[in-house]
Amino acid sequence: MRILITGGSGCIGHYIAEQLITQTEHELFFLVRNPDNIQFDYNARSGIHVVQGDLENITQFQELLKTIDVAILAATIWGGRETTFRINVDQTLQLLDLLDINTCQQVIYFSTASIIDYHHHPLPEAGKFGTEYIQSKYECYFKLKEHPLASKLTIVFPTLVFGGDDNKPFSFISAGLGEVKQWINLLRWFKADGSFHFIHAKDIATTIHYLINHPPQQTRELVLGNSKITINQLIETLAQYFGKRIYFRIPLSLPLANFLIFLFRIEMADWDRFCLKYRHFSHANPTNPATFGLTTYCPTITDILKEQNI
């Protein structure tokens, strides 16, 4: 099987690369802008190709794309509305246009869980108030559904992603994880209404590996995450992990939060204010390795902290 992977130089991309290189014999093509950013061993075996380029000039790879059996589209970009929409929407769709509809068996596209609600329906506020990145993913979602390859499309919606080590880039949230120890001294005195999901990039890679060999027959839109965790459960877990006792907790209501924002003159974008009111970024039936009877690498926040040596 010939597999194209975009975004291979990122955190999730490195974990996917590691699994596909070491656990399969598929012929792999990694489309990367700068090969110097690759930390995985692409000389580990035969059949691994690093293709220097990006979505901006994707047409120069049209001959290769016509031979691809599975395309894993994990590449994305932030920064500047025009560039973000051009890459995350227009060029992504152009890549799909260049795939052969008869040869390509599956396209696994990485979106974000920020654009859907609990029932996996598009969240209108994401398209209206979201960051440029979120808005671009929201727009691309609808256009992908109309593409000729839509029937072969598997859309995955990662939740909060942890991961990274000496041989892989850290995810955005893991990069700041070391600061949580100093914040728990303050956070343990508050409780708040809210919930979310998280997942380790290694568990994402395990899930993608499974989906390559077992394309979903019915549900082709999967939220990637472990079971829902509330903000209060998170605070309690962190306090216990760092040996901090909780004597009492102050409810952090929306009026109090708005007062603190006003008092400390905290600047908030429209999306930030929406998130403050929405609070529950949780989804029905999240998908992780355990969904398919596989072992989940980091099913709990405690596992994440231990894995990152916090």
C-alpha positions as CSV (number, residue, x, y, z in Angstrom):
1,M,0.0,0.0,0.0
2,R,1.3,3.5,-0.9
3,I,0.5,6.1,1.8
4,L,1.0,9.8,1.7
5,I,1.4,11.7,4.9
6,T,1.3,15.5,5.2
7,G,2.3,17.2,8.5
8,G,4.9,14.5,9.2
9,S,7.3,17.0,10.8
10,G,4.8,17.9,13.5
11,C,4.1,16.2,16.9
12,I,1.2,14.0,15.7
13,G,3.0,13.4,12.4
14,H,6.1,12.0,14.2
15,Y,4.1,9.5,16.2
16,I,2.3,8.4,13.0
17,A,5.6,8.0,11.2
18,E,7.1,6.0,14.0
19,Q,4.2,3.5,14.0
20,L,3.9,3.1,10.2
21,I,7.7,2.8,9.8
22,T,8.2,0.2,12.6
23,Q,4.9,-1.7,12.4
24,T,4.0,-1.9,8.7
25,E,5.7,-2.6,5.4
26,H,3.7,0.1,3.5
27,E,5.5,2.4,1.1
28,L,5.4,5.8,2.8
29,F,5.7,9.2,1.3
30,F,6.2,12.1,3.8
31,L,5.5,15.5,2.3
32,V,7.4,18.0,4.4
33,R,8.5,21.6,3.9
34,N,11.8,21.2,5.7
35,P,13.4,17.8,6.0
36,D,15.7,19.2,8.7
37,N,12.7,19.2,11.0
38,I,12.3,15.4,10.8
39,Q,13.5,13.6,13.9
40,F,12.3,10.1,13.0
41,D,14.5,7.6,11.2
42,Y,13.5,7.6,7.6
43,N,16.4,5.3,6.7
44,A,15.1,2.6,9.1
45,R,13.9,0.4,6.2
46,S,13.2,0.6,2.5
47,G,10.1,2.1,1.1
48,I,10.3,5.4,3.1
49,H,10.4,8.6,1.0
50,V,10.8,12.2,2.1
51,V,9.3,14.5,-0.4
52,Q,10.3,18.1,0.0
53,G,7.5,20.5,-0.7
54,D,4.2,21.7,0.8
55,L,0.6,22.3,-0.1
56,E,1.5,25.6,-1.8
57,N,3.1,23.8,-4.6
58,I,1.1,20.5,-4.5
59,T,0.5,20.4,-8.2
60,Q,4.1,19.5,-8.9
61,F,3.4,16.1,-7.2
62,Q,0.4,15.3,-9.3
63,E,2.0,12.2,-10.8
64,L,2.8,10.8,-7.4
65,L,-0.6,11.6,-6.0
66,K,-2.3,9.6,-8.7
67,T,-0.6,6.5,-7.3
68,I,-1.6,7.0,-3.7
69,D,-3.8,4.4,-2.0
70,V,-4.3,6.2,1.4
71,A,-3.7,9.9,2.1
72,I,-3.3,11.1,5.7
73,L,-3.7,14.8,5.8
74,A,-2.4,16.1,9.1
75,A,-0.7,19.3,7.8
76,T,-2.1,22.6,8.9
77,I,-1.0,26.2,9.4
78,W,-1.7,29.2,11.6
79,G,-0.9,32.8,11.1
80,G,-2.5,35.3,8.7
81,R,-6.1,34.9,7.5
82,E,-5.3,34.8,3.8
83,T,-2.5,32.2,4.2
84,T,-4.4,30.1,6.7
85,F,-7.5,29.8,4.5
86,R,-5.4,29.3,1.3
87,I,-3.5,26.4,2.9
88,N,-6.1,24.9,5.2
89,V,-8.9,25.1,2.7
90,D,-8.0,25.8,-1.0
91,Q,-4.7,23.8,-1.2
92,T,-6.1,20.9,0.9
93,L,-9.0,20.6,-1.6
94,Q,-6.6,20.9,-4.5
95,L,-4.6,17.9,-3.1
96,L,-7.8,15.9,-3.0
97,D,-8.5,16.9,-6.6
98,L,-5.1,15.4,-7.7
99,L,-5.8,12.0,-6.1
100,D,-7.1,9.3,-8.4
101,I,-10.7,8.5,-7.4
102,N,-10.3,4.9,-8.5
103,T,-6.9,4.3,-6.9
104,C,-7.3,6.1,-3.6
105,Q,-9.0,3.9,-1.1
106,Q,-9.2,6.3,1.9
107,V,-8.4,9.9,2.9
108,I,-7.9,10.5,6.6
109,Y,-8.3,14.2,7.2
110,F,-7.4,15.9,10.5
111,S,-9.9,18.6,11.5
112,T,-10.4,19.9,15.1
113,A,-13.0,19.0,17.7
114,S,-13.5,22.8,18.3
115,I,-15.8,22.9,15.2
116,I,-18.4,20.4,16.4
117,D,-20.8,20.1,19.3
118,Y,-21.6,17.2,21.7
119,H,-23.5,15.3,19.0
120,H,-20.8,15.8,16.4
121,H,-22.8,18.4,14.5
122,P,-21.0,21.5,13.2
123,L,-20.9,24.3,15.8
124,P,-22.1,27.5,14.1
125,E,-20.2,29.7,16.6
126,A,-16.9,28.1,15.5
127,G,-17.5,29.5,12.0
128,K,-18.6,32.9,13.4
129,F,-16.3,33.5,16.3
130,G,-13.5,31.0,15.9
131,T,-9.9,31.9,15.4
132,E,-8.7,32.0,11.8
133,Y,-7.5,28.4,12.2
134,I,-10.8,27.2,13.6
135,Q,-12.8,29.1,10.9
136,S,-10.7,27.6,8.2
137,K,-11.3,24.1,9.5
138,Y,-15.0,24.8,9.8
139,E,-15.2,26.0,6.1
140,C,-13.1,23.1,4.9
141,Y,-15.4,20.6,6.6
142,F,-18.4,21.6,4.5
143,K,-16.4,21.7,1.3
144,L,-14.9,18.3,1.9
145,K,-18.4,16.8,2.3
146,E,-19.2,17.9,-1.3
147,H,-16.0,16.6,-2.8
148,P,-16.1,13.6,-5.2
149,L,-13.9,11.7,-2.7
150,A,-16.3,12.3,0.1
151,S,-17.4,8.7,0.3
152,K,-13.8,7.7,0.9
153,L,-13.2,10.4,3.5
154,T,-12.6,9.7,7.2
155,I,-12.6,12.9,9.2
156,V,-10.9,12.8,12.6
157,F,-11.4,15.6,15.2
158,P,-8.6,15.6,17.8
159,T,-9.3,17.0,21.2
160,L,-6.6,18.4,23.5
161,V,-3.4,16.7,22.3
162,F,-0.5,15.8,24.5
163,G,2.8,14.4,23.4
164,G,6.5,14.9,22.5
165,D,9.9,13.7,23.8
166,D,13.6,14.0,23.0
167,N,12.9,12.6,19.5
168,K,9.6,14.2,18.7
169,P,8.3,17.8,18.8
170,F,6.1,18.7,21.7
171,S,2.5,19.5,21.2
172,F,1.4,23.0,22.1
173,I,-0.2,22.0,25.3
174,S,2.6,19.6,26.4
175,A,5.2,22.4,25.8
176,G,3.7,24.3,28.7
177,L,2.8,21.3,30.9
178,G,5.8,21.9,33.2
179,E,4.1,25.1,34.6
180,V,1.1,23.3,35.9
181,K,2.8,22.5,39.2
182,Q,3.1,26.2,40.2
183,W,-0.5,26.9,39.1
184,I,-2.1,24.2,41.1
185,N,-1.4,26.1,44.3
186,L,-3.9,28.7,43.1
187,L,-6.3,26.5,41.1
188,R,-7.0,24.1,44.0
189,W,-9.0,26.8,45.8
190,F,-11.5,27.1,42.9
191,K,-14.2,24.9,41.3
192,A,-15.8,25.5,37.9
193,D,-18.4,24.1,35.6
194,G,-16.8,22.7,32.4
195,S,-15.5,19.5,30.7
196,F,-13.3,18.4,27.9
197,H,-11.4,15.5,26.4
198,F,-7.7,14.9,25.8
199,I,-5.6,12.3,24.0
200,H,-1.9,11.5,23.7
201,A,-0.4,11.7,20.1
202,K,0.8,8.1,20.4
203,D,-2.8,7.0,20.9
204,I,-3.8,9.1,17.9
205,A,-1.1,7.3,15.8
206,T,-2.4,3.9,17.0
207,T,-5.9,4.9,16.0
208,I,-4.8,6.1,12.6
209,H,-2.8,2.9,12.1
210,Y,-6.0,0.9,12.8
211,L,-8.1,3.0,10.5
212,I,-5.7,2.5,7.6
213,N,-6.4,-1.2,7.7
214,H,-10.0,-1.0,8.8
215,P,-11.7,2.0,7.1
216,P,-15.0,2.8,9.0
217,Q,-18.0,1.4,7.2
218,Q,-20.6,3.6,8.8
219,T,-19.4,6.5,11.0
220,R,-16.6,8.3,9.1
221,E,-16.3,11.2,11.5
222,L,-14.5,10.4,14.7
223,V,-13.7,12.5,17.7
224,L,-10.2,11.5,19.0
225,G,-10.1,11.6,22.8
226,N,-10.3,9.7,26.1
227,S,-13.4,9.8,28.3
228,K,-14.7,13.2,29.3
229,I,-13.1,14.8,32.3
230,T,-14.5,17.8,34.2
231,I,-12.5,20.8,35.2
232,N,-13.1,19.9,38.9
233,Q,-11.8,16.4,38.3
234,L,-8.8,17.8,36.6
235,I,-8.0,20.1,39.6
236,E,-8.5,17.3,42.1
237,T,-6.2,15.0,40.1
238,L,-3.5,17.6,39.9
239,A,-3.8,18.4,43.6
240,Q,-3.5,14.7,44.5
241,Y,-0.6,14.2,42.1
242,F,1.4,17.1,43.5
243,G,0.5,16.4,47.1
244,K,-1.6,19.6,47.6
245,R,-4.5,19.3,50.0
246,I,-7.9,20.9,49.2
247,Y,-9.6,22.4,52.2
248,F,-12.4,24.4,50.5
249,R,-13.2,25.6,47.0
250,I,-14.7,28.8,45.7
251,P,-17.2,28.4,42.9
252,L,-15.9,30.2,39.8
253,S,-19.2,31.4,38.3
254,L,-19.6,33.2,35.0
255,P,-20.4,36.6,36.8
256,L,-17.3,36.2,39.0
257,A,-15.1,35.2,35.9
258,N,-16.4,38.3,34.1
259,F,-15.6,40.5,37.1
260,L,-12.1,39.2,37.3
261,I,-11.7,39.7,33.6
262,F,-12.8,43.3,34.0
263,L,-10.8,43.9,37.2
264,F,-7.5,42.7,35.7
265,R,-8.3,44.1,32.3
266,I,-7.8,40.8,30.6
267,E,-8.2,41.0,26.8
268,M,-10.4,38.3,25.4
269,A,-11.3,37.6,21.8
270,D,-14.9,36.7,20.7
271,W,-14.0,33.0,20.6
272,D,-12.5,33.2,24.2
273,R,-15.8,34.7,25.5
274,F,-17.8,32.1,23.7
275,C,-15.7,29.3,25.2
276,L,-16.2,30.8,28.7
277,K,-19.9,30.6,28.3
278,Y,-20.0,27.3,26.4
279,R,-17.8,25.5,28.9
280,H,-18.5,21.9,28.0
281,F,-16.3,20.9,25.1
282,S,-17.3,17.3,25.4
283,H,-18.5,14.9,22.8
284,A,-20.5,11.7,22.6
285,N,-18.6,8.5,21.9
286,P,-15.0,9.7,21.7
287,T,-12.6,7.4,19.8
288,N,-9.3,6.0,21.1
289,P,-7.4,2.7,20.8
290,A,-9.6,1.1,23.4
291,T,-12.6,1.6,21.0
292,F,-11.0,-1.0,18.8
293,G,-9.9,-3.4,21.6
294,L,-6.4,-2.0,21.6
295,T,-4.3,-0.7,24.5
296,T,-4.5,3.0,25.2
297,Y,-1.1,4.5,26.0
298,C,-2.3,7.4,28.2
299,P,-5.9,7.0,29.3
300,T,-5.7,9.4,32.3
301,I,-4.2,12.8,33.2
302,T,-2.0,11.0,35.8
303,D,-0.6,8.9,32.9
304,I,0.1,12.0,30.9
305,L,2.0,13.6,33.8
306,K,4.0,10.5,34.5
307,E,4.8,10.0,30.8
308,Q,6.1,13.6,30.6
309,N,8.1,13.2,33.8
310,I,6.3,16.1,35.5
